[in-house]
Amino acid sequence: QVQLVESGGGLVQAGGSLRLSCAASGRTFSSYRMGWFRQAPGKERELVAAISRGGSTYYADSVKGRFTISRDNAKNTVYLQMNSLKPEDTAVYYCAAQRVGVSNYDCWGQGTQVTVSS
């Protein structure tokens, strides 16, 4: 089972930026589809962005044009660059991996808090 460790969360003012990182263990990182999810208090967890093994990306409508997901397979790391942050982006952000042959994201990090003040 791959282990995922997020970092980079914190407190930022509206309009500011943060970059989240997710470091993965193991030697097969390049074969995983990776995603960033978030969960705000009282809300369901939602997929924010994803990146395939080949580098294709997906973004939720709420973050298009503001967030960028990328991966560095040499460093076993996936990133989420978040710009023009809004108070509604406040949530715990989770990194997740979908392994080859698995239909859902089945490996999760512990989460990192992002708080955007108005």
Backbone bond lengths (Angstrom), bond angles and torsions (degrees), N, CA, C in turn:
res aa  C-N    CA-C-N  psi(-1)  N-CA   C-N-CA  omega(-1)  CA-C   N-CA-C  phi
1 Q - - - 1.452 - - 1.526 109.27 -
2 V 1.311 116.68 131.32 1.451 120.45 179.72 1.519 109.37 -75.38
3 Q 1.324 116.61 143.90 1.458 121.73 175.15 1.521 109.26 -106.88
4 L 1.322 115.34 137.63 1.458 121.80 -176.92 1.523 109.46 -122.21
5 V 1.332 116.39 134.35 1.456 121.50 -179.91 1.519 108.78 -130.23
6 E 1.345 115.17 116.05 1.462 120.62 179.52 1.522 111.03 -89.59
7 S 1.306 115.23 155.22 1.453 121.89 173.66 1.522 108.38 -155.48
8 G 1.335 115.59 165.93 1.451 120.01 174.77 1.510 115.55 105.36
9 G 1.319 117.98 -4.74 1.449 119.27 178.27 1.522 111.30 -71.45
10 G 1.328 115.42 172.94 1.454 119.82 179.29 1.503 112.06 162.62
11 L 1.323 114.58 -165.76 1.459 123.08 -179.43 1.520 108.86 -105.48
12 V 1.321 116.29 129.73 1.462 121.00 -179.12 1.519 108.61 -143.26
13 Q 1.323 116.10 151.20 1.453 119.88 176.76 1.525 110.74 -78.70
14 A 1.310 115.45 155.09 1.462 120.40 176.57 1.530 109.64 -54.45
15 G 1.321 114.70 137.38 1.452 120.72 -176.96 1.512 113.70 92.32
16 G 1.320 116.62 -11.28 1.449 120.87 -179.12 1.517 113.17 -83.64
17 S 1.333 115.22 -174.17 1.455 121.53 -176.30 1.526 110.73 -132.72
18 L 1.303 114.73 153.33 1.457 123.38 171.84 1.523 108.08 -144.12
19 R 1.319 115.71 152.55 1.456 119.99 171.93 1.520 109.02 -123.53
20 L 1.308 115.19 120.07 1.457 121.25 176.02 1.523 109.51 -91.95
21 S 1.320 115.00 144.78 1.460 121.34 175.98 1.522 109.22 -124.53
22 C 1.303 115.73 150.09 1.464 121.55 177.55 1.522 107.21 -137.84
23 A 1.311 115.60 111.71 1.455 121.36 -179.99 1.522 109.44 -96.34
24 A 1.328 115.82 131.94 1.461 121.34 -177.48 1.512 110.78 -111.99
25 S 1.308 115.30 145.34 1.462 120.94 174.64 1.517 109.74 -86.97
26 G 1.310 117.17 168.12 1.450 120.38 174.61 1.509 113.80 93.21
27 R 1.328 113.81 171.97 1.459 120.14 -174.40 1.517 112.99 -110.68
28 T 1.331 116.89 8.52 1.460 119.65 -177.48 1.519 112.07 -118.44
29 F 1.324 116.41 23.45 1.466 120.94 -177.42 1.522 111.26 -55.19
30 S 1.312 116.53 -39.69 1.462 119.18 -175.25 1.525 112.82 -63.20
31 S 1.313 117.60 -16.95 1.463 120.90 -179.22 1.518 112.98 -89.88
32 Y 1.329 117.67 -6.35 1.467 120.58 -176.24 1.527 111.30 -89.39
33 R 1.305 115.37 144.89 1.452 120.37 161.81 1.531 105.64 -83.71
34 M 1.316 117.25 133.46 1.463 121.85 -176.34 1.526 110.49 -116.59
35 G 1.318 114.58 143.71 1.458 119.17 179.27 1.516 112.02 -137.87
36 W 1.312 114.81 155.43 1.463 123.10 169.80 1.521 107.62 -114.10
37 F 1.325 115.02 126.02 1.455 122.73 176.81 1.524 107.80 -115.08
38 R 1.313 115.77 164.11 1.462 119.89 172.42 1.517 109.64 -144.25
39 Q 1.319 114.07 153.01 1.461 120.08 177.35 1.518 108.69 -140.35
40 A 1.319 114.45 118.62 1.459 121.49 176.45 1.523 108.70 -93.50
41 P 1.338 117.77 157.31 1.463 120.32 -179.97 1.528 111.69 -55.78
42 G 1.320 115.50 130.48 1.448 120.71 178.48 1.509 115.81 76.54
43 K 1.331 116.70 4.61 1.460 120.24 -178.74 1.521 110.23 -120.65
44 E 1.318 114.77 160.83 1.456 119.82 176.97 1.535 110.48 -76.70
45 R 1.296 114.51 154.55 1.459 119.60 175.32 1.521 109.30 -67.71
46 E 1.329 115.88 138.41 1.453 119.73 -178.90 1.523 110.32 -131.04
47 L 1.322 114.58 148.71 1.461 120.45 175.93 1.522 108.37 -79.14
48 V 1.313 116.21 125.80 1.452 121.88 -178.36 1.526 110.81 -95.92
49 A 1.331 115.39 -46.27 1.460 120.06 -177.40 1.517 109.01 -157.82
50 A 1.326 116.20 153.56 1.452 121.29 178.69 1.514 109.71 -145.97
51 I 1.331 114.71 155.91 1.458 119.94 178.06 1.520 108.26 -140.49
52 S 1.321 115.10 131.77 1.462 120.43 -177.03 1.528 110.70 -82.30
53 R 1.332 113.91 176.10 1.464 118.72 176.72 1.524 110.52 -60.71
54 G 1.313 115.65 -33.95 1.456 119.89 -177.84 1.518 114.57 -87.26
55 G 1.330 116.64 -3.04 1.455 120.29 177.02 1.522 115.23 99.18
56 S 1.332 117.23 1.76 1.462 119.17 175.14 1.519 109.43 -68.41
57 T 1.320 115.93 143.52 1.462 119.44 -175.01 1.521 112.05 -121.36
58 Y 1.314 113.61 156.42 1.469 122.68 175.00 1.519 107.48 -133.90
59 Y 1.335 115.59 141.98 1.459 120.78 175.81 1.518 109.82 -134.53
60 A 1.310 115.30 141.65 1.456 119.86 170.15 1.524 108.13 -67.00
61 D 1.312 115.89 149.07 1.472 120.10 -178.30 1.526 111.75 -56.93
62 S 1.317 116.43 -33.61 1.463 120.60 -175.11 1.532 113.17 -68.33
63 V 1.341 117.58 -15.85 1.463 119.77 -176.94 1.527 112.69 -121.05
64 K 1.309 117.95 -2.80 1.465 120.31 -179.80 1.518 111.05 -57.10
65 G 1.322 114.77 133.84 1.456 120.40 179.70 1.517 113.72 85.31
66 R 1.335 117.41 -10.06 1.469 120.84 179.96 1.533 112.03 -115.99
67 F 1.325 116.61 -35.51 1.465 121.45 -177.07 1.533 109.44 -108.03
68 T 1.328 115.07 147.83 1.458 121.09 176.08 1.522 109.67 -135.17
69 I 1.323 115.80 125.43 1.460 120.94 176.37 1.528 108.18 -99.86
70 S 1.325 115.69 141.50 1.457 120.37 177.80 1.522 108.41 -150.00
71 R 1.311 115.68 165.94 1.457 119.94 179.58 1.517 109.92 -140.28
72 D 1.325 114.49 149.44 1.456 122.20 175.35 1.522 105.87 -125.61
73 N 1.315 116.38 98.04 1.463 120.19 -175.47 1.526 112.08 -66.06
74 A 1.312 117.63 -27.69 1.458 120.12 178.43 1.522 111.33 -67.36
75 K 1.338 115.86 -26.61 1.461 120.62 -179.61 1.527 112.36 -105.87
76 N 1.331 116.69 4.43 1.480 120.26 -178.66 1.529 111.31 52.52
77 T 1.315 116.20 43.15 1.454 120.33 -173.69 1.526 111.12 -135.19
78 V 1.319 114.66 141.03 1.457 121.62 172.46 1.521 107.72 -118.77
79 Y 1.320 115.41 144.08 1.457 121.43 -176.12 1.525 111.22 -121.07
80 L 1.318 114.85 155.76 1.451 121.00 170.27 1.531 107.05 -133.35
81 Q 1.319 115.93 106.10 1.456 121.37 175.42 1.513 108.31 -86.85
82 M 1.315 115.93 122.00 1.458 121.28 -176.28 1.521 109.08 -117.58
83 N 1.317 116.14 116.01 1.461 122.68 179.52 1.525 110.13 -115.65
84 S 1.313 115.14 163.95 1.471 121.35 178.13 1.526 110.80 49.22
85 L 1.300 115.85 47.94 1.465 120.58 -175.60 1.524 111.42 -64.76
86 K 1.327 113.51 145.92 1.457 122.15 -179.29 1.524 108.96 -120.26
87 P 1.320 117.78 156.61 1.479 119.34 177.17 1.523 112.40 -55.39
88 E 1.322 117.55 -32.35 1.468 120.10 -179.85 1.527 113.19 -72.31
89 D 1.330 117.65 -5.66 1.460 120.80 173.32 1.528 111.70 -82.88
90 T 1.327 117.05 -6.57 1.457 121.32 179.47 1.526 110.38 -61.36
91 A 1.329 115.83 125.31 1.456 121.29 -176.74 1.529 108.89 -178.59
92 V 1.318 114.76 170.92 1.460 120.21 165.91 1.518 106.92 -88.66
93 Y 1.304 116.23 126.77 1.454 122.26 -178.66 1.533 109.90 -102.28
94 Y 1.329 114.11 132.10 1.461 120.79 -177.50 1.529 110.20 -120.11
95 C 1.298 114.59 139.66 1.452 122.14 171.81 1.528 107.76 -94.49
96 A 1.319 116.50 142.50 1.461 120.19 179.92 1.517 110.24 -143.17
97 A 1.324 114.71 152.01 1.465 121.62 179.89 1.518 110.34 -123.73
98 Q 1.313 114.56 138.66 1.462 120.93 174.42 1.518 106.52 -113.48
99 R 1.311 115.38 112.32 1.452 119.54 -176.37 1.525 111.33 -79.97
100 V 1.293 116.11 159.87 1.460 121.49 179.66 1.522 109.91 -59.51
101 G 1.317 115.68 132.37 1.458 120.51 178.35 1.509 114.27 86.89
102 V 1.327 117.22 -3.81 1.464 121.71 179.60 1.521 108.09 -107.11
103 S 1.324 116.96 135.98 1.463 119.99 -172.88 1.517 113.54 -82.47
104 N 1.315 117.57 -19.01 1.463 120.75 -178.19 1.526 110.10 -126.72
105 Y 1.323 114.78 167.60 1.457 119.96 172.31 1.539 106.50 -67.94
106 D 1.320 116.72 122.89 1.454 118.75 -173.66 1.521 113.91 -122.86
107 C 1.315 117.32 1.70 1.459 120.62 176.43 1.523 107.58 -129.03
108 W 1.322 115.62 131.92 1.464 120.39 -172.49 1.518 111.46 -130.83
109 G 1.320 115.57 146.06 1.445 120.69 171.10 1.516 110.62 -84.10
110 Q 1.324 115.00 -179.52 1.465 120.01 -176.30 1.517 112.58 -85.48
111 G 1.311 117.35 -13.32 1.454 121.25 178.05 1.514 112.86 95.91
112 T 1.317 114.82 152.06 1.456 121.06 176.04 1.529 108.67 -138.03
113 Q 1.321 116.42 135.33 1.464 121.27 -174.57 1.531 110.25 -80.93
114 V 1.308 115.08 132.31 1.463 122.40 171.67 1.521 107.52 -120.10
115 T 1.317 116.35 123.31 1.457 121.56 179.71 1.525 108.74 -124.78
116 V 1.322 115.29 124.52 1.459 121.31 -179.38 1.528 108.11 -113.44
117 S 1.311 116.24 117.43 1.459 120.44 -179.11 1.522 110.33 -91.85
118 S 1.315 115.16 148.78 1.472 120.54 -178.33 1.515 111.42 -89.86
